[in-house]
Amino acid sequence: MSALDPVVFRQIPVIRQIILDETWLEAERRGCFVRADDRVVRENVCRVVLRIGAQLRETSQRAVADGPAKIPHSTLPEAA
């Protein structure tokens, strides 16, 4: 895997959201503030990523393979 793997970059926002969600859920369970680097939060994030990892990778690979959305020339704004 290259350090600049575009598939990994596609996965980062999803993993960030998982961290936010698990942090919020753990705070709700405990009834107090919980940091994102809490041991229980990390364990839960790992479980979620392990459970969905293959699907996340496949989805990201397809998105990268499809490439960026192509905008037809006629819909581009005119240059000033």
PDB file of N, CA, C and O in Angstrom:
ATOM      1  N   MET A   1       0.842  -1.174   0.000  1.00  0.00           N
ATOM      2  CA  MET A   1       0.000   0.000   0.000  1.00  0.00           C
ATOM      3  C   MET A   1       0.886   1.235   0.000  1.00  0.00           C
ATOM      4  O   MET A   1       1.800   1.357   0.815  1.00  0.00           O
ATOM      5  N   SER A   2       0.617   2.119  -0.891  1.00  0.00           N
ATOM      6  CA  SER A   2       1.354   3.368  -0.991  1.00  0.00           C
ATOM      7  C   SER A   2       0.923   4.319   0.120  1.00  0.00           C
ATOM      8  O   SER A   2      -0.210   4.258   0.599  1.00  0.00           O
ATOM      9  N   ALA A   3       1.839   5.197   0.525  1.00  0.00           N
ATOM     10  CA  ALA A   3       1.504   6.192   1.546  1.00  0.00           C
ATOM     11  C   ALA A   3       0.422   7.143   1.050  1.00  0.00           C
ATOM     12  O   ALA A   3      -0.263   7.779   1.851  1.00  0.00           O
ATOM     13  N   LEU A   4       0.265   7.243  -0.271  1.00  0.00           N
ATOM     14  CA  LEU A   4      -0.734   8.132  -0.857  1.00  0.00           C
ATOM     15  C   LEU A   4      -1.876   7.348  -1.496  1.00  0.00           C
ATOM     16  O   LEU A   4      -2.429   7.768  -2.512  1.00  0.00           O
ATOM     17  N   ASP A   5      -2.224   6.228  -0.911  1.00  0.00           N
ATOM     18  CA  ASP A   5      -3.272   5.369  -1.448  1.00  0.00           C
ATOM     19  C   ASP A   5      -4.611   6.107  -1.444  1.00  0.00           C
ATOM     20  O   ASP A   5      -5.114   6.446  -0.373  1.00  0.00           O
ATOM     21  N   PRO A   6      -5.204   6.366  -2.623  1.00  0.00           N
ATOM     22  CA  PRO A   6      -6.467   7.118  -2.675  1.00  0.00           C
ATOM     23  C   PRO A   6      -7.630   6.369  -2.024  1.00  0.00           C
ATOM     24  O   PRO A   6      -8.591   6.994  -1.577  1.00  0.00           O
ATOM     25  N   VAL A   7      -7.554   5.050  -1.966  1.00  0.00           N
ATOM     26  CA  VAL A   7      -8.614   4.274  -1.321  1.00  0.00           C
ATOM     27  C   VAL A   7      -8.641   4.579   0.178  1.00  0.00           C
ATOM     28  O   VAL A   7      -9.711   4.732   0.768  1.00  0.00           O
ATOM     29  N   VAL A   8      -7.464   4.665   0.782  1.00  0.00           N
ATOM     30  CA  VAL A   8      -7.385   4.978   2.213  1.00  0.00           C
ATOM     31  C   VAL A   8      -7.945   6.372   2.477  1.00  0.00           C
ATOM     32  O   VAL A   8      -8.661   6.576   3.457  1.00  0.00           O
ATOM     33  N   PHE A   9      -7.624   7.336   1.607  1.00  0.00           N
ATOM     34  CA  PHE A   9      -8.149   8.679   1.786  1.00  0.00           C
ATOM     35  C   PHE A   9      -9.669   8.706   1.712  1.00  0.00           C
ATOM     36  O   PHE A   9     -10.300   9.512   2.396  1.00  0.00           O
ATOM     37  N   ARG A  10     -10.263   7.855   0.907  1.00  0.00           N
ATOM     38  CA  ARG A  10     -11.729   7.767   0.827  1.00  0.00           C
ATOM     39  C   ARG A  10     -12.320   7.196   2.107  1.00  0.00           C
ATOM     40  O   ARG A  10     -13.466   7.495   2.443  1.00  0.00           O
ATOM     41  N   GLN A  11     -11.554   6.376   2.828  1.00  0.00           N
ATOM     42  CA  GLN A  11     -12.051   5.729   4.039  1.00  0.00           C
ATOM     43  C   GLN A  11     -11.950   6.631   5.273  1.00  0.00           C
ATOM     44  O   GLN A  11     -12.692   6.442   6.237  1.00  0.00           O
ATOM     45  N   ILE A  12     -11.055   7.589   5.251  1.00  0.00           N
ATOM     46  CA  ILE A  12     -10.806   8.425   6.432  1.00  0.00           C
ATOM     47  C   ILE A  12     -12.065   9.121   6.950  1.00  0.00           C
ATOM     48  O   ILE A  12     -12.308   9.067   8.155  1.00  0.00           O
ATOM     49  N   PRO A  13     -12.882   9.773   6.114  1.00  0.00           N
ATOM     50  CA  PRO A  13     -14.085  10.430   6.657  1.00  0.00           C
ATOM     51  C   PRO A  13     -15.060   9.448   7.314  1.00  0.00           C
ATOM     52  O   PRO A  13     -15.715   9.784   8.301  1.00  0.00           O
ATOM     53  N   VAL A  14     -15.153   8.250   6.770  1.00  0.00           N
ATOM     54  CA  VAL A  14     -16.053   7.250   7.352  1.00  0.00           C
ATOM     55  C   VAL A  14     -15.536   6.828   8.724  1.00  0.00           C
ATOM     56  O   VAL A  14     -16.311   6.704   9.673  1.00  0.00           O
ATOM     57  N   ILE A  15     -14.241   6.611   8.826  1.00  0.00           N
ATOM     58  CA  ILE A  15     -13.664   6.202  10.111  1.00  0.00           C
ATOM     59  C   ILE A  15     -13.767   7.338  11.128  1.00  0.00           C
ATOM     60  O   ILE A  15     -14.013   7.090  12.308  1.00  0.00           O
ATOM     61  N   ARG A  16     -13.583   8.574  10.682  1.00  0.00           N
ATOM     62  CA  ARG A  16     -13.772   9.715  11.589  1.00  0.00           C
ATOM     63  C   ARG A  16     -15.193   9.742  12.141  1.00  0.00           C
ATOM     64  O   ARG A  16     -15.401  10.001  13.326  1.00  0.00           O
ATOM     65  N   GLN A  17     -16.167   9.474  11.277  1.00  0.00           N
ATOM     66  CA  GLN A  17     -17.561   9.471  11.720  1.00  0.00           C
ATOM     67  C   GLN A  17     -17.822   8.333  12.699  1.00  0.00           C
ATOM     68  O   GLN A  17     -18.568   8.501  13.663  1.00  0.00           O
ATOM     69  N   ILE A  18     -17.219   7.191  12.459  1.00  0.00           N
ATOM     70  CA  ILE A  18     -17.359   6.060  13.391  1.00  0.00           C
ATOM     71  C   ILE A  18     -16.814   6.462  14.760  1.00  0.00           C
ATOM     72  O   ILE A  18     -17.434   6.166  15.782  1.00  0.00           O
ATOM     73  N   ILE A  19     -15.667   7.129  14.791  1.00  0.00           N
ATOM     74  CA  ILE A  19     -15.080   7.578  16.060  1.00  0.00           C
ATOM     75  C   ILE A  19     -16.024   8.547  16.770  1.00  0.00           C
ATOM     76  O   ILE A  19     -16.260   8.423  17.971  1.00  0.00           O
ATOM     77  N   LEU A  20     -16.559   9.506  16.025  1.00  0.00           N
ATOM     78  CA  LEU A  20     -17.502  10.463  16.621  1.00  0.00           C
ATOM     79  C   LEU A  20     -18.741   9.752  17.167  1.00  0.00           C
ATOM     80  O   LEU A  20     -19.194  10.041  18.274  1.00  0.00           O
ATOM     81  N   ASP A  21     -19.278   8.829  16.387  1.00  0.00           N
ATOM     82  CA  ASP A  21     -20.480   8.100  16.805  1.00  0.00           C
ATOM     83  C   ASP A  21     -20.220   7.258  18.051  1.00  0.00           C
ATOM     84  O   ASP A  21     -21.021   7.265  18.987  1.00  0.00           O
ATOM     85  N   GLU A  22     -19.116   6.542  18.063  1.00  0.00           N
ATOM     86  CA  GLU A  22     -18.803   5.689  19.210  1.00  0.00           C
ATOM     87  C   GLU A  22     -18.487   6.506  20.451  1.00  0.00           C
ATOM     88  O   GLU A  22     -18.811   6.096  21.566  1.00  0.00           O
ATOM     89  N   THR A  23     -17.860   7.654  20.266  1.00  0.00           N
ATOM     90  CA  THR A  23     -17.597   8.544  21.409  1.00  0.00           C
ATOM     91  C   THR A  23     -18.909   9.040  21.993  1.00  0.00           C
ATOM     92  O   THR A  23     -19.096   9.035  23.209  1.00  0.00           O
ATOM     93  N   TRP A  24     -19.819   9.469  21.122  1.00  0.00           N
ATOM     94  CA  TRP A  24     -21.127   9.938  21.585  1.00  0.00           C
ATOM     95  C   TRP A  24     -21.900   8.818  22.295  1.00  0.00           C
ATOM     96  O   TRP A  24     -22.476   9.029  23.362  1.00  0.00           O
ATOM     97  N   LEU A  25     -21.901   7.626  21.684  1.00  0.00           N
ATOM     98  CA  LEU A  25     -22.626   6.502  22.288  1.00  0.00           C
ATOM     99  C   LEU A  25     -22.078   6.157  23.675  1.00  0.00           C
ATOM    100  O   LEU A  25     -22.846   5.909  24.604  1.00  0.00           O
ATOM    101  N   GLU A  26     -20.765   6.141  23.809  1.00  0.00           N
ATOM    102  CA  GLU A  26     -20.170   5.813  25.112  1.00  0.00           C
ATOM    103  C   GLU A  26     -20.483   6.894  26.143  1.00  0.00           C
ATOM    104  O   GLU A  26     -20.712   6.588  27.314  1.00  0.00           O
ATOM    105  N   ALA A  27     -20.494   8.150  25.716  1.00  0.00           N
ATOM    106  CA  ALA A  27     -20.872   9.238  26.627  1.00  0.00           C
ATOM    107  C   ALA A  27     -22.319   9.080  27.081  1.00  0.00           C
ATOM    108  O   ALA A  27     -22.642   9.320  28.245  1.00  0.00           O
ATOM    109  N   GLU A  28     -23.182   8.678  26.158  1.00  0.00           N
ATOM    110  CA  GLU A  28     -24.587   8.436  26.523  1.00  0.00           C
ATOM    111  C   GLU A  28     -24.702   7.273  27.509  1.00  0.00           C
ATOM    112  O   GLU A  28     -25.489   7.337  28.454  1.00  0.00           O
ATOM    113  N   ARG A  29     -23.933   6.224  27.298  1.00  0.00           N
ATOM    114  CA  ARG A  29     -23.970   5.072  28.209  1.00  0.00           C
ATOM    115  C   ARG A  29     -23.532   5.475  29.614  1.00  0.00           C
ATOM    116  O   ARG A  29     -24.147   5.082  30.605  1.00  0.00           O
ATOM    117  N   ARG A  30     -22.466   6.260  29.684  1.00  0.00           N
ATOM    118  CA  ARG A  30     -21.899   6.632  30.982  1.00  0.00           C
ATOM    119  C   ARG A  30     -22.603   7.831  31.611  1.00  0.00           C
ATOM    120  O   ARG A  30     -22.588   7.999  32.831  1.00  0.00           O
ATOM    121  N   GLY A  31     -23.211   8.653  30.780  1.00  0.00           N
ATOM    122  CA  GLY A  31     -23.859   9.853  31.292  1.00  0.00           C
ATOM    123  C   GLY A  31     -22.886  10.974  31.599  1.00  0.00           C
ATOM    124  O   GLY A  31     -23.180  11.847  32.416  1.00  0.00           O
ATOM    125  N   CYS A  32     -21.727  10.957  30.950  1.00  0.00           N
ATOM    126  CA  CYS A  32     -20.738  12.014  31.146  1.00  0.00           C
ATOM    127  C   CYS A  32     -19.850  12.116  29.907  1.00  0.00           C
ATOM    128  O   CYS A  32     -19.912  11.276  29.009  1.00  0.00           O
ATOM    129  N   PHE A  33     -19.023  13.163  29.878  1.00  0.00           N
ATOM    130  CA  PHE A  33     -18.121  13.375  28.752  1.00  0.00           C
ATOM    131  C   PHE A  33     -17.135  12.214  28.637  1.00  0.00           C
ATOM    132  O   PHE A  33     -16.626  11.713  29.640  1.00  0.00           O
ATOM    133  N   VAL A  34     -16.875  11.794  27.392  1.00  0.00           N
ATOM    134  CA  VAL A  34     -15.901  10.748  27.117  1.00  0.00           C
ATOM    135  C   VAL A  34     -15.018  11.240  25.979  1.00  0.00           C
ATOM    136  O   VAL A  34     -15.506  11.780  24.987  1.00  0.00           O
ATOM    137  N   ARG A  35     -13.724  11.047  26.134  1.00  0.00           N
ATOM    138  CA  ARG A  35     -12.774  11.453  25.091  1.00  0.00           C
ATOM    139  C   ARG A  35     -12.726  10.399  23.991  1.00  0.00           C
ATOM    140  O   ARG A  35     -12.989   9.221  24.231  1.00  0.00           O
ATOM    141  N   ALA A  36     -12.388  10.837  22.790  1.00  0.00           N
ATOM    142  CA  ALA A  36     -12.306   9.921  21.648  1.00  0.00           C
ATOM    143  C   ALA A  36     -11.200   8.885  21.822  1.00  0.00           C
ATOM    144  O   ALA A  36     -11.258   7.814  21.217  1.00  0.00           O
ATOM    145  N   ASP A  37     -10.195   9.188  22.641  1.00  0.00           N
ATOM    146  CA  ASP A  37      -9.105   8.226  22.842  1.00  0.00           C
ATOM    147  C   ASP A  37      -9.331   7.317  24.050  1.00  0.00           C
ATOM    148  O   ASP A  37      -8.412   6.625  24.490  1.00  0.00           O
ATOM    149  N   ASP A  38     -10.543   7.319  24.580  1.00  0.00           N
ATOM    150  CA  ASP A  38     -10.907   6.422  25.682  1.00  0.00           C
ATOM    151  C   ASP A  38     -10.746   4.971  25.230  1.00  0.00           C
ATOM    152  O   ASP A  38     -11.029   4.637  24.079  1.00  0.00           O
ATOM    153  N   ARG A  39     -10.294   4.118  26.137  1.00  0.00           N
ATOM    154  CA  ARG A  39     -10.048   2.705  25.824  1.00  0.00           C
ATOM    155  C   ARG A  39     -11.291   2.013  25.271  1.00  0.00           C
ATOM    156  O   ARG A  39     -11.194   1.286  24.282  1.00  0.00           O
ATOM    157  N   VAL A  40     -12.431   2.218  25.872  1.00  0.00           N
ATOM    158  CA  VAL A  40     -13.665   1.565  25.426  1.00  0.00           C
ATOM    159  C   VAL A  40     -14.063   2.073  24.039  1.00  0.00           C
ATOM    160  O   VAL A  40     -14.488   1.294  23.186  1.00  0.00           O
ATOM    161  N   VAL A  41     -13.926   3.364  23.823  1.00  0.00           N
ATOM    162  CA  VAL A  41     -14.248   3.932  22.506  1.00  0.00           C
ATOM    163  C   VAL A  41     -13.338   3.321  21.446  1.00  0.00           C
ATOM    164  O   VAL A  41     -13.810   2.917  20.383  1.00  0.00           O
ATOM    165  N   ARG A  42     -12.044   3.252  21.724  1.00  0.00           N
ATOM    166  CA  ARG A  42     -11.101   2.657  20.762  1.00  0.00           C
ATOM    167  C   ARG A  42     -11.469   1.217  20.447  1.00  0.00           C
ATOM    168  O   ARG A  42     -11.446   0.808  19.286  1.00  0.00           O
ATOM    169  N   GLU A  43     -11.810   0.445  21.476  1.00  0.00           N
ATOM    170  CA  GLU A  43     -12.194  -0.953  21.256  1.00  0.00           C
ATOM    171  C   GLU A  43     -13.440  -1.043  20.390  1.00  0.00           C
ATOM    172  O   GLU A  43     -13.508  -1.873  19.484  1.00  0.00           O
ATOM    173  N   ASN A  44     -14.423  -0.200  20.661  1.00  0.00           N
ATOM    174  CA  ASN A  44     -15.658  -0.222  19.877  1.00  0.00           C
ATOM    175  C   ASN A  44     -15.415   0.203  18.435  1.00  0.00           C
ATOM    176  O   ASN A  44     -15.980  -0.380  17.510  1.00  0.00           O
ATOM    177  N   VAL A  45     -14.577   1.215  18.241  1.00  0.00           N
ATOM    178  CA  VAL A  45     -14.237   1.654  16.887  1.00  0.00           C
ATOM    179  C   VAL A  45     -13.549   0.511  16.136  1.00  0.00           C
ATOM    180  O   VAL A  45     -13.863   0.251  14.975  1.00  0.00           O
ATOM    181  N   CYS A  46     -12.629  -0.156  16.787  1.00  0.00           N
ATOM    182  CA  CYS A  46     -11.939  -1.293  16.155  1.00  0.00           C
ATOM    183  C   CYS A  46     -12.928  -2.387  15.761  1.00  0.00           C
ATOM    184  O   CYS A  46     -12.828  -2.959  14.676  1.00  0.00           O
ATOM    185  N   ARG A  47     -13.871  -2.671  16.635  1.00  0.00           N
ATOM    186  CA  ARG A  47     -14.879  -3.703  16.318  1.00  0.00           C
ATOM    187  C   ARG A  47     -15.691  -3.319  15.086  1.00  0.00           C
ATOM    188  O   ARG A  47     -15.920  -4.143  14.200  1.00  0.00           O
ATOM    189  N   VAL A  48     -16.120  -2.068  15.037  1.00  0.00           N
ATOM    190  CA  VAL A  48     -16.923  -1.600  13.901  1.00  0.00           C
ATOM    191  C   VAL A  48     -16.107  -1.655  12.616  1.00  0.00           C
ATOM    192  O   VAL A  48     -16.589  -2.144  11.594  1.00  0.00           O
ATOM    193  N   VAL A  49     -14.874  -1.155  12.661  1.00  0.00           N
ATOM    194  CA  VAL A  49     -14.036  -1.146  11.463  1.00  0.00           C
ATOM    195  C   VAL A  49     -13.731  -2.568  11.006  1.00  0.00           C
ATOM    196  O   VAL A  49     -13.731  -2.841   9.806  1.00  0.00           O
ATOM    197  N   LEU A  50     -13.475  -3.462  11.928  1.00  0.00           N
ATOM    198  CA  LEU A  50     -13.238  -4.855  11.548  1.00  0.00           C
ATOM    199  C   LEU A  50     -14.481  -5.484  10.928  1.00  0.00           C
ATOM    200  O   LEU A  50     -14.381  -6.294  10.006  1.00  0.00           O
ATOM    201  N   ARG A  51     -15.660  -5.105  11.441  1.00  0.00           N
ATOM    202  CA  ARG A  51     -16.908  -5.668  10.933  1.00  0.00           C
ATOM    203  C   ARG A  51     -17.230  -5.152   9.527  1.00  0.00           C
ATOM    204  O   ARG A  51     -17.702  -5.915   8.684  1.00  0.00           O
ATOM    205  N   ILE A  52     -16.981  -3.871   9.271  1.00  0.00           N
ATOM    206  CA  ILE A  52     -17.355  -3.294   7.974  1.00  0.00           C
ATOM    207  C   ILE A  52     -16.164  -3.065   7.051  1.00  0.00           C
ATOM    208  O   ILE A  52     -16.336  -2.577   5.934  1.00  0.00           O
ATOM    209  N   GLY A  53     -14.970  -3.406   7.498  1.00  0.00           N
ATOM    210  CA  GLY A  53     -13.753  -3.085   6.763  1.00  0.00           C
ATOM    211  C   GLY A  53     -13.731  -3.544   5.321  1.00  0.00           C
ATOM    212  O   GLY A  53     -13.382  -2.768   4.431  1.00  0.00           O
ATOM    213  N   ALA A  54     -14.099  -4.793   5.072  1.00  0.00           N
ATOM    214  CA  ALA A  54     -14.064  -5.321   3.702  1.00  0.00           C
ATOM    215  C   ALA A  54     -15.033  -4.558   2.805  1.00  0.00           C
ATOM    216  O   ALA A  54     -14.691  -4.198   1.678  1.00  0.00           O
ATOM    217  N   GLN A  55     -16.232  -4.315   3.302  1.00  0.00           N
ATOM    218  CA  GLN A  55     -17.226  -3.580   2.525  1.00  0.00           C
ATOM    219  C   GLN A  55     -16.773  -2.142   2.293  1.00  0.00           C
ATOM    220  O   GLN A  55     -16.945  -1.609   1.197  1.00  0.00           O
ATOM    221  N   LEU A  56     -16.198  -1.514   3.309  1.00  0.00           N
ATOM    222  CA  LEU A  56     -15.701  -0.150   3.185  1.00  0.00           C
ATOM    223  C   LEU A  56     -14.597  -0.072   2.131  1.00  0.00           C
ATOM    224  O   LEU A  56     -14.570   0.854   1.320  1.00  0.00           O
ATOM    225  N   ARG A  57     -13.701  -1.034   2.148  1.00  0.00           N
ATOM    226  CA  ARG A  57     -12.604  -1.064   1.171  1.00  0.00           C
ATOM    227  C   ARG A  57     -13.145  -1.239  -0.247  1.00  0.00           C
ATOM    228  O   ARG A  57     -12.724  -0.537  -1.166  1.00  0.00           O
ATOM    229  N   GLU A  58     -14.080  -2.180  -0.425  1.00  0.00           N
ATOM    230  CA  GLU A  58     -14.656  -2.415  -1.752  1.00  0.00           C
ATOM    231  C   GLU A  58     -15.366  -1.164  -2.274  1.00  0.00           C
ATOM    232  O   GLU A  58     -15.201  -0.791  -3.436  1.00  0.00           O
ATOM    233  N   THR A  59     -16.143  -0.529  -1.425  1.00  0.00           N
ATOM    234  CA  THR A  59     -16.862   0.677  -1.820  1.00  0.00           C
ATOM    235  C   THR A  59     -15.885   1.786  -2.203  1.00  0.00           C
ATOM    236  O   THR A  59     -16.088   2.484  -3.197  1.00  0.00           O
ATOM    237  N   SER A  60     -14.835   1.943  -1.419  1.00  0.00           N
ATOM    238  CA  SER A  60     -13.831   2.969  -1.701  1.00  0.00           C
ATOM    239  C   SER A  60     -13.078   2.666  -2.990  1.00  0.00           C
ATOM    240  O   SER A  60     -12.795   3.574  -3.771  1.00  0.00           O
ATOM    241  N   GLN A  61     -12.753   1.400  -3.216  1.00  0.00           N
ATOM    242  CA  GLN A  61     -12.055   1.019  -4.448  1.00  0.00           C
ATOM    243  C   GLN A  61     -12.918   1.314  -5.667  1.00  0.00           C
ATOM    244  O   GLN A  61     -12.417   1.810  -6.677  1.00  0.00           O
ATOM    245  N   ARG A  62     -14.219   1.012  -5.581  1.00  0.00           N
ATOM    246  CA  ARG A  62     -15.121   1.301  -6.695  1.00  0.00           C
ATOM    247  C   ARG A  62     -15.197   2.800  -6.961  1.00  0.00           C
ATOM    248  O   ARG A  62     -15.194   3.231  -8.113  1.00  0.00           O
ATOM    249  N   ALA A  63     -15.265   3.583  -5.904  1.00  0.00           N
ATOM    250  CA  ALA A  63     -15.352   5.038  -6.057  1.00  0.00           C
ATOM    251  C   ALA A  63     -14.087   5.590  -6.709  1.00  0.00           C
ATOM    252  O   ALA A  63     -14.163   6.486  -7.550  1.00  0.00           O
ATOM    253  N   VAL A  64     -12.941   5.066  -6.329  1.00  0.00           N
ATOM    254  CA  VAL A  64     -11.681   5.520  -6.928  1.00  0.00           C
ATOM    255  C   VAL A  64     -11.603   5.066  -8.377  1.00  0.00           C
ATOM    256  O   VAL A  64     -11.145   5.818  -9.237  1.00  0.00           O
ATOM    257  N   ALA A  65     -12.046   3.843  -8.659  1.00  0.00           N
ATOM    258  CA  ALA A  65     -12.001   3.325 -10.026  1.00  0.00           C
ATOM    259  C   ALA A  65     -12.921   4.120 -10.954  1.00  0.00           C
ATOM    260  O   ALA A  65     -12.603   4.324 -12.126  1.00  0.00           O
ATOM    261  N   ASP A  66     -14.059   4.567 -10.425  1.00  0.00           N
ATOM    262  CA  ASP A  66     -14.983   5.364 -11.228  1.00  0.00           C
ATOM    263  C   ASP A  66     -14.407   6.734 -11.533  1.00  0.00           C
ATOM    264  O   ASP A  66     -14.816   7.393 -12.489  1.00  0.00           O
ATOM    265  N   GLY A  67     -13.461   7.156 -10.721  1.00  0.00           N
ATOM    266  CA  GLY A  67     -12.803   8.444 -10.943  1.00  0.00           C
ATOM    267  C   GLY A  67     -13.681   9.596 -10.532  1.00  0.00           C
ATOM    268  O   GLY A  67     -14.819   9.410 -10.101  1.00  0.00           O
ATOM    269  N   PRO A  68     -13.140  10.792 -10.670  1.00  0.00           N
ATOM    270  CA  PRO A  68     -13.935  11.972 -10.299  1.00  0.00           C
ATOM    271  C   PRO A  68     -15.107  12.145 -11.251  1.00  0.00           C
ATOM    272  O   PRO A  68     -15.070  11.701 -12.399  1.00  0.00           O
ATOM    273  N   ALA A  69     -16.128  12.788 -10.758  1.00  0.00           N
ATOM    274  CA  ALA A  69     -17.306  13.041 -11.594  1.00  0.00           C
ATOM    275  C   ALA A  69     -16.896  13.931 -12.761  1.00  0.00           C
ATOM    276  O   ALA A  69     -16.209  14.936 -12.580  1.00  0.00           O
ATOM    277  N   LYS A  70     -17.313  13.560 -13.920  1.00  0.00           N
ATOM    278  CA  LYS A  70     -16.993  14.326 -15.122  1.00  0.00           C
ATOM    279  C   LYS A  70     -18.100  15.354 -15.363  1.00  0.00           C
ATOM    280  O   LYS A  70     -19.282  15.012 -15.341  1.00  0.00           O
ATOM    281  N   ILE A  71     -17.718  16.602 -15.592  1.00  0.00           N
ATOM    282  CA  ILE A  71     -18.673  17.671 -15.868  1.00  0.00           C
ATOM    283  C   ILE A  71     -18.616  17.958 -17.358  1.00  0.00           C
ATOM    284  O   ILE A  71     -17.554  18.287 -17.886  1.00  0.00           O
ATOM    285  N   PRO A  72     -19.749  17.838 -18.043  1.00  0.00           N
ATOM    286  CA  PRO A  72     -19.739  18.151 -19.474  1.00  0.00           C
ATOM    287  C   PRO A  72     -19.277  19.584 -19.708  1.00  0.00           C
ATOM    288  O   PRO A  72     -19.579  20.483 -18.922  1.00  0.00           O
ATOM    289  N   HIS A  73     -18.551  19.782 -20.786  1.00  0.00           N
ATOM    290  CA  HIS A  73     -17.992  21.099 -21.099  1.00  0.00           C
ATOM    291  C   HIS A  73     -19.072  22.171 -21.157  1.00  0.00           C
ATOM    292  O   HIS A  73     -18.840  23.302 -20.728  1.00  0.00           O
ATOM    293  N   SER A  74     -20.249  21.833 -21.681  1.00  0.00           N
ATOM    294  CA  SER A  74     -21.303  22.833 -21.853  1.00  0.00           C
ATOM    295  C   SER A  74     -21.856  23.355 -20.527  1.00  0.00           C
ATOM    296  O   SER A  74     -22.469  24.422 -20.506  1.00  0.00           O
ATOM    297  N   THR A  75     -21.658  22.635 -19.425  1.00  0.00           N
ATOM    298  CA  THR A  75     -22.186  23.080 -18.132  1.00  0.00           C
ATOM    299  C   THR A  75     -21.166  23.866 -17.323  1.00  0.00           C
ATOM    300  O   THR A  75     -21.477  24.357 -16.237  1.00  0.00           O
ATOM    301  N   LEU A  76     -19.953  23.989 -17.844  1.00  0.00           N
ATOM    302  CA  LEU A  76     -18.938  24.756 -17.132  1.00  0.00           C
ATOM    303  C   LEU A  76     -19.216  26.248 -17.280  1.00  0.00           C
ATOM    304  O   LEU A  76     -19.654  26.693 -18.341  1.00  0.00           O
ATOM    305  N   PRO A  77     -18.966  27.026 -16.222  1.00  0.00           N
ATOM    306  CA  PRO A  77     -19.201  28.474 -16.340  1.00  0.00           C
ATOM    307  C   PRO A  77     -18.211  29.092 -17.315  1.00  0.00           C
ATOM    308  O   PRO A  77     -17.085  28.620 -17.478  1.00  0.00           O
ATOM    309  N   GLU A  78     -18.661  30.150 -17.949  1.00  0.00           N
ATOM    310  CA  GLU A  78     -17.809  30.858 -18.921  1.00  0.00           C
ATOM    311  C   GLU A  78     -16.695  31.591 -18.182  1.00  0.00           C
ATOM    312  O   GLU A  78     -16.895  32.105 -17.081  1.00  0.00           O
ATOM    313  N   ALA A  79     -15.528  31.630 -18.799  1.00  0.00           N
ATOM    314  CA  ALA A  79     -14.398  32.365 -18.205  1.00  0.00           C
ATOM    315  C   ALA A  79     -14.662  33.860 -18.312  1.00  0.00           C
ATOM    316  O   ALA A  79     -15.313  34.318 -19.251  1.00  0.00           O
ATOM    317  N   ALA A  80     -14.155  34.611 -17.352  1.00  0.00           N
ATOM    318  CA  ALA A  80     -14.377  36.056 -17.352  1.00  0.00           C
ATOM    319  C   ALA A  80     -13.529  36.758 -18.382  1.00  0.00           C
ATOM    320  O   ALA A  80     -13.598  37.980 -18.510  1.00  0.00           O
TER     321      ALA A  80
END
